[in-house]
Amino acid sequence: MQQPTILVLASGRGERFKASGGTVHKLQALLAGKTVLERTLEAVRASGLPWHLENAGHPGMGDSIAAAVGATRSAAGWLILPADLPLIRATTLQQVAMALQAHEVAVPVFQGRRGHPVGFGAACGPALLDLKGNNGAAQVVRLHEAIELIVDDIGCVADIDTVDDLTRAEALLDRAG
């Protein structure tokens, strides 16, 4: 069976990170000796799933998703993963991909909080291609039968938007490791 493709979205400007005191783009910030982007990509590679990095600098999240889906049109589905989730586990990516075998949309949930990657089956492709602007794919989630997949992975909700987020992620890595 063909696997869904992970779409790693790295097109954002990272303005909140810079406003919080960051001196580089948040995806290039160091987290325990590796960049945020490299940590995210390590989990993506470890999942064994096909993936696509979308980093063309689109104006909004919707535009980034549409471009990434357009670049991977023949995929069996998609896992939308913002690149600023450096603590995501490969096993969580695999769990969301497996959930798409029985559901059109799968949303990981950690301790009551919805996270990423959100998984979309191939039937969602046309709606994802139509996305534009700053809104992500929440409207597509609402249009389809989404399941909430309970996961034990703080990495699905621990995004890096500020320097404080980076400090918290560093502490989580220290505790885990």
Secondary structure as GFF3:
##gff-version 3
##sequence-region A 1 177
A	DSSP	beta_strand	5	9	.	.	.	ID=ss1
A	DSSP	alpha_helix	15	19	.	.	.	ID=ss2
A	DSSP	three_ten_helix	26	28	.	.	.	ID=ss3
A	DSSP	beta_strand	30	31	.	.	.	ID=ss4
A	DSSP	beta_strand	34	35	.	.	.	ID=ss5
A	DSSP	alpha_helix	36	47	.	.	.	ID=ss6
A	DSSP	beta_strand	51	54	.	.	.	ID=ss7
A	DSSP	alpha_helix	61	71	.	.	.	ID=ss8
A	DSSP	beta_strand	77	82	.	.	.	ID=ss9
A	DSSP	alpha_helix	90	99	.	.	.	ID=ss10
A	DSSP	beta_strand	105	110	.	.	.	ID=ss11
A	DSSP	beta_strand	113	114	.	.	.	ID=ss12
A	DSSP	beta_strand	118	121	.	.	.	ID=ss13
A	DSSP	three_ten_helix	122	124	.	.	.	ID=ss14
A	DSSP	alpha_helix	125	129	.	.	.	ID=ss15
A	DSSP	alpha_helix	138	143	.	.	.	ID=ss16
A	DSSP	beta_strand	146	150	.	.	.	ID=ss17
A	DSSP	three_ten_helix	154	156	.	.	.	ID=ss18
A	DSSP	alpha_helix	163	176	.	.	.	ID=ss19
###
